[in-house]
């Protein structure tokens, strides 16, 4: 099979039956590995890592805060990709995948905001500040709510997919800002990247990077959250496909009298 | 069993409690809705097939 033919075979999954069959086959793997990775990461981080010399035991919040914030942003980027596929190629499965991912993104953003506020209170002396990263994250959260509300508000599924895809394109600005706000505006309380920074890992910059004692369990949590996200989106997309088919059957039944 | 979290025990435990509750809630809600929709779809499919 040529590379072009292999690339084209991706579109086979636009067929709902093929998508459901494949996702049901791979889902047990994602459920089990995500539970294992999150479990190992959280137990290792909570029970077997030392306190930070500056932040004390609050450093343990990193194992929930960083993976959830990472997934909150990447979830929106996944929705952006599937929305673009819908707008360009009109594959229903891609629009339904974006719809299925949105509540997962809401929960991830909520966890990031809540753990950030809980962590910020003793460290910064405040639950909330209108800091560039915090503010762009709050706006991203509102975009998620607006996205879900828009799907609910429109009866025709194709019109809803069109409008939510446009909203997703607009909201992507805030998804990207949430990640890079601390680089664009060198102000505010939130620190810059200290985990996933290529320069710190290769040693080409001298800024502080999170210690390996905390990094390894964090890596488990990040991988676990990614796998959990995949499991949830595959499962929820299957649910959306079935709900769509059910609506179509009911509509046919009504027309048939 | 719980490690000594010092003066930040409430902070750390509340962050874990909120996050784990939200995660479990998301998974349980997704599974319950998935199961419900699957059952409903099967019923509708059977009815439509029966009625031609």
Interface residues (C-beta under 8 A of the other chain):
Chain A: X42 X46 X47 X51 X56 X57 X58 X60 X61 X64 X65 X68 X103 X104 X107 X110 X111 X114 X115 X118 X119 X121 X122 X228 X232 X235 X236 X238 X239 X242 X243 X245 X246 X249 X250 X252 X253 X256
Chain B: X3 X4 X5 X6 X7 X8 X9 X11 X12 X14 X15 X16 X18 X19 X22 X23 X25 X26 X27 X30 X31 X33 X34 X37 X38 X40 X41 X44 X45 X47 X48 X51
